């Protein structure tokens, strides 16, 4: 089963949609009950979200590997091919994508395990759609700004293209998914290409409402470099100024509007 709902500004899909910044977010649903899946997808589509839904884990994982990561994932625990915890573990191994479990399992042990090890939230079936809206909204509010998602595809050089709208890069012909955090880091660096962005400024831009230390920034930069660089120990695109910050070394010819921070 594969369902896709893409809602554009001023489009008429299941009603008149009014878009705003947060509602550009991409949501991935993995739910084997087609009725529940369609209900959630249509409801979230009406709110202006870009929703993709699958009935089982393998198709969803293939989608993420080729199309990049969404901003949030809704997962049923009782999937045909694997438990929802296993799917969540696989997704978290790729990136720090936020997850909400949507399930009929309501025992305390399952909920506590899910929240401690895998997910940001739990929704127990049956639920009201207003609850779904509220929980998705709360999780997305905790994530960094999504302004980068409106940028066009940027050709950096003959090997690297960056597709912010789909949270991915294409490196030497291979599509590689980015987490929302990695996309924002890359966006800030690229808009300041050719000059060093201080660590404190990167932290302020990516995690404006959280207390984050430089160790966390270094971990995310390491993961980003592993996706961009042929040799992350001898980087070509992102250079470290030790104790100061990071610099994207190449300024693409068609770079979008420059900023100074």
C-alpha positions as CSV (number, residue, x, y, z in Angstrom):
1,X,0.0,0.0,0.0
2,X,1.3,3.4,-0.9
3,X,-0.5,6.7,-0.4
4,X,0.9,10.2,-1.1
5,X,-0.7,13.5,-0.4
6,X,1.3,16.6,-1.4
7,X,-0.4,19.9,-0.6
8,X,0.8,23.1,-2.3
9,X,-0.1,26.7,-1.5
10,X,-3.7,27.6,-2.6
11,X,-4.3,24.0,-3.8
12,X,-7.8,22.5,-3.3
13,X,-7.3,19.0,-1.8
14,X,-10.0,17.9,0.6
15,X,-10.7,21.5,1.3
16,X,-9.0,24.9,1.1
17,X,-5.5,24.7,2.5
18,X,-3.8,27.8,4.0
19,X,0.0,27.2,4.2
20,X,2.3,28.6,6.9
21,X,5.9,28.0,7.7
22,X,5.5,25.0,10.0
23,X,3.0,23.3,7.7
24,X,5.6,22.7,5.0
25,X,6.8,19.9,7.2
26,X,7.1,16.4,5.7
27,X,5.4,13.5,7.6
28,X,5.9,9.8,7.0
29,X,3.3,7.4,8.2
30,X,3.8,3.6,8.5
31,X,0.5,2.0,9.4
32,X,-0.8,-1.3,8.0
33,X,-4.5,-0.5,8.7
34,X,-5.4,1.2,5.5
35,X,-8.4,3.0,7.0
36,X,-6.4,4.5,9.9
37,X,-3.6,5.4,7.5
38,X,-5.9,7.1,5.1
39,X,-7.7,8.9,7.9
40,X,-4.5,10.3,9.3
41,X,-3.0,11.2,5.9
42,X,-6.1,13.0,4.7
43,X,-6.4,14.9,8.0
44,X,-2.8,16.0,8.1
45,X,-3.0,16.8,4.4
46,X,-5.9,19.2,5.1
47,X,-3.7,20.9,7.7
48,X,-1.1,21.6,4.9
49,X,1.5,18.9,5.7
50,X,3.3,17.0,3.0
51,X,2.3,13.4,3.9
52,X,3.6,10.1,2.6
53,X,2.1,6.8,3.9
54,X,3.2,3.2,3.7
55,X,1.6,-0.1,4.9
56,X,4.9,-1.8,6.0
57,X,8.4,-1.1,7.0
58,X,10.5,-2.2,4.0
59,X,8.8,0.1,1.6
60,X,9.1,3.0,4.1
61,X,12.9,2.3,4.6
62,X,13.4,2.2,0.8
63,X,11.6,5.5,0.5
64,X,13.7,7.2,3.1
65,X,17.0,5.9,1.5
66,X,16.0,7.3,-1.9
67,X,14.0,10.4,-1.0
68,X,15.5,11.5,2.2
69,X,14.2,11.8,5.7
70,X,10.9,13.5,6.7
71,X,10.6,16.0,9.6
72,X,8.5,13.5,11.7
73,X,7.5,9.8,11.5
74,X,4.3,8.2,12.7
75,X,4.7,4.4,13.3
76,X,2.3,1.7,14.3
77,X,3.9,-1.0,16.5
78,X,2.1,-4.0,14.9
79,X,3.5,-3.9,11.4
80,X,3.5,-7.1,9.2
81,X,7.2,-7.5,8.6
82,X,8.7,-6.1,11.8
83,X,7.8,-4.6,15.2
84,X,7.5,-0.8,15.3
85,X,10.4,-0.6,17.8
86,X,12.7,-2.3,15.3
87,X,11.7,0.1,12.5
88,X,12.2,3.0,14.9
89,X,15.6,1.7,15.8
90,X,16.6,1.5,12.1
91,X,15.4,5.0,11.4
92,X,17.2,6.4,14.5
93,X,20.4,4.7,13.3
94,X,20.1,6.8,10.2
95,X,19.4,10.1,11.9
96,X,17.8,11.9,14.8
97,X,14.4,12.0,13.1
98,X,11.5,12.5,15.6
99,X,9.1,9.6,16.0
100,X,5.6,9.3,17.3
101,X,4.2,5.8,17.9
102,X,0.5,5.4,17.0
103,X,-0.7,2.1,18.4
104,X,-3.4,0.2,20.3
105,X,-0.8,-1.0,22.8
106,X,-1.6,0.8,26.0
107,X,0.3,-1.1,28.7
108,X,2.7,1.0,30.7
109,X,5.8,-1.2,30.0
110,X,5.4,-0.8,26.2
111,X,4.9,3.0,26.4
112,X,7.8,3.6,28.8
113,X,10.1,1.4,26.7
114,X,9.1,3.3,23.5
115,X,9.6,6.7,25.0
116,X,12.9,5.9,26.7
117,X,14.5,4.1,23.7
118,X,12.9,5.2,20.5
119,X,10.2,7.9,20.4
120,X,9.4,11.5,21.2
121,X,5.7,10.7,21.9
122,X,3.0,8.0,22.0
123,X,-0.6,8.2,20.7
124,X,-2.9,5.3,21.9
125,X,-5.7,4.1,19.6
126,X,-8.5,5.0,19.5
127,X,-7.7,8.7,19.4
128,X,-9.3,12.0,18.3
129,X,-7.8,13.7,15.3
130,X,-7.4,16.9,17.4
131,X,-5.0,14.9,19.6
132,X,-3.0,13.8,16.6
133,X,-2.7,17.4,15.4
134,X,-1.7,18.7,18.8
135,X,1.0,16.0,19.4
136,X,2.5,16.4,15.9
137,X,2.5,20.2,16.4
138,X,4.3,19.9,19.8
139,X,7.0,17.6,18.4
140,X,7.6,19.9,15.4
141,X,7.8,23.0,17.6
142,X,10.7,21.4,19.4
143,X,12.6,21.0,16.1
144,X,14.8,23.7,14.5
145,X,13.4,26.2,12.0
146,X,12.3,24.8,8.6
147,X,13.0,27.9,6.5
148,X,15.7,26.1,4.6
149,X,13.0,23.8,3.0
150,X,11.9,26.4,0.5
151,X,15.4,26.7,-1.1
152,X,16.0,25.4,-4.6
153,X,18.4,22.6,-5.5
154,X,21.9,24.0,-5.3
155,X,24.7,22.7,-7.5
156,X,27.9,23.1,-5.5
157,X,30.2,21.5,-8.1
158,X,30.4,18.6,-10.6
159,X,30.0,16.1,-7.8
160,X,27.7,17.6,-5.2
161,X,24.1,18.9,-5.4
162,X,22.0,19.8,-2.3
163,X,18.2,19.4,-2.3
164,X,17.0,21.1,0.8
165,X,13.3,20.6,0.0
166,X,13.8,16.8,0.3
167,X,16.5,16.8,3.0
168,X,19.1,15.1,0.8
169,X,22.3,15.6,-1.1
170,X,23.3,13.9,-4.4
171,X,27.0,13.1,-4.2
172,X,28.6,11.6,-7.3
173,X,25.2,10.5,-8.5
174,X,24.2,8.9,-5.2
175,X,21.2,10.2,-3.2
176,X,22.0,10.5,0.5
177,X,19.3,11.5,3.1
178,X,20.0,14.3,5.6
179,X,18.3,14.8,9.0
180,X,16.5,18.1,9.5
181,X,19.3,19.1,11.8
182,X,21.9,18.3,9.2
183,X,20.0,20.2,6.6
184,X,19.8,23.3,8.8
185,X,23.5,23.1,9.6
186,X,24.4,22.8,5.9
187,X,22.0,25.6,5.0
188,X,23.6,28.0,7.5
189,X,27.2,27.1,6.4
190,X,26.3,27.4,2.7
191,X,24.7,30.8,3.1
192,X,27.9,31.9,4.7
193,X,30.2,30.1,2.2
194,X,33.8,31.3,2.3
195,X,33.8,32.5,5.8
196,X,33.9,30.9,9.2
197,X,30.6,30.5,11.2
198,X,31.4,30.5,14.9
199,X,30.3,27.5,17.0
200,X,28.1,29.7,19.2
201,X,26.3,31.1,16.1
202,X,25.6,27.7,14.7
203,X,24.2,26.5,18.0
204,X,22.0,29.6,18.2
205,X,20.6,29.1,14.7
206,X,20.1,25.3,14.9
207,X,18.9,24.9,18.5
208,X,17.5,28.3,19.4
209,X,15.3,27.1,22.3
210,X,17.7,24.5,23.8
211,X,20.9,24.4,25.9
212,X,23.3,22.7,23.5
213,X,27.1,22.4,24.0
214,X,29.8,22.2,21.4
215,X,30.2,18.5,21.9
216,X,26.7,18.0,20.4
217,X,27.5,20.3,17.5
218,X,30.7,18.3,16.8
219,X,28.8,15.0,16.7
220,X,26.3,16.4,14.2
221,X,29.1,18.0,12.1
222,X,30.9,14.6,12.1
223,X,27.8,12.9,10.8
224,X,27.2,15.5,8.1
225,X,30.8,15.3,6.9
226,X,30.6,11.5,6.6
227,X,27.7,12.1,4.1
228,X,29.4,14.9,2.2
229,X,33.1,14.0,2.2
230,X,35.0,11.2,0.4
231,X,37.4,11.4,3.3
232,X,36.0,13.0,6.4
233,X,39.5,13.2,8.0
234,X,40.6,15.4,5.0
235,X,37.4,17.3,4.2
236,X,36.9,19.1,0.9
237,X,33.7,21.0,1.6
238,X,33.5,21.8,5.3
239,X,36.7,23.0,7.0
240,X,37.1,23.2,10.8
241,X,38.7,26.3,12.4
242,X,39.6,24.7,15.7
243,X,38.1,26.4,18.7
244,X,36.3,28.9,16.5
245,X,33.8,27.2,14.1
246,X,33.2,25.8,10.6
247,X,33.4,27.1,7.0
248,X,31.9,25.8,3.8
249,X,34.8,26.2,1.4
250,X,33.0,26.5,-2.0
251,X,30.6,29.2,-3.0
252,X,28.2,27.8,-5.6
253,X,27.7,30.2,-8.6
254,X,23.9,30.1,-8.3
255,X,23.9,30.4,-4.5
256,X,20.7,31.7,-3.0
257,X,20.6,35.0,-1.0
258,X,23.6,35.5,1.1
259,X,23.4,36.2,4.8
260,X,25.7,37.5,7.5
261,X,25.6,36.1,11.0
